[in-house]
Amino acid sequence: MTARAADRARYDRATAQLDAPVAIVDLDAFDANADDLVRRAGGKPIRVASKSVRCRALLERVLAREGFAGIMSFTLAESLWLARSGFDDVLLAYPSADRAGYAELAADPKLAAAVTVMIDDPAQLDLIDAARAGGGEVVRVCLELDTALKLLGGRVRIGARRSPLHSPAQVAEVARAVARRPGFEVVGIMAYEGHVAGVGDAVAGRPLRSRAVRLMQAAARRELAERRAAVVRAVREVVPDLEFVNGGGTGSVQHTAAED
């Protein structure tokens, strides 16, 4: 029996008395994956993405392990729920238009201290202020950098359109806009290179495509390492006490963690 078949037989035995549908997690595999991420991160703390781990008990399990710190959440409502559940470092992965959520955030000192929201445009500060409903807590802000690789003078773009902020000057200008605004504080920079972390470089039966992906990713890593460092320097001129720079993903932990 193959290892995969043996696992399937074991899972079937474990769930035989349960009514479908069910979801199961092999905790040995879960822990082994966590250990591998820590090894590849080389001492840099790993922020676990709740979008991928949709279970509070598993979030608690992995954050209890050495090498993990904080959550990257999916929605503002989820961020507030996680903070109320005892998680004290929650980074919202995307800008939000949840006005009710912002009102809750700005009115509660515990939530405001635990949750960091994402922005990529100063106009989002207007939306948050308009939603405060009298709440005066300082809102923690993370600025999102566009990590896409641009070639041929920008005519070719590789990577998701996650943010309009591509250059160090653009990110620093938004940092200045936040710094001038009462009730907000820049604490971090987000720079997720999905075209490196989330694109497989070993496509079965496609050796030429696999090589092309590897060449693209190597070029993207070099370009982004230089630009990300320049962005950090530019933002630190505005915000000397920057708390974190969030980057990388499961497929690129070892490369991103190697940057200073």
Buried (B, 14 or more C-beta within 10 A) or exposed (E): EEEEEEBEEEEEEEEEEEEEEEEEEEEEEBEEEBEEBBEBBEEBBBBBBBBEBEEBEBBEBBBEBEBBEBBBBBBBBBBBBBBEEEBEBBBBBBBBEBBEBBBBBBBBEEBBBBBBBBBBBBEBBEBBBEBBEEBEBEBBBBBBBBBBBBEEEEEEBBBBEBBEBBBBEBBBBBBBBBEEBEBBBBBBBBBBBBBBBEBEBEBEEEEEEBEEBEEBBEBBBEBBBEBBBBBBEBBBEBBEEBBBBBBBBBBBBBBBBBBE
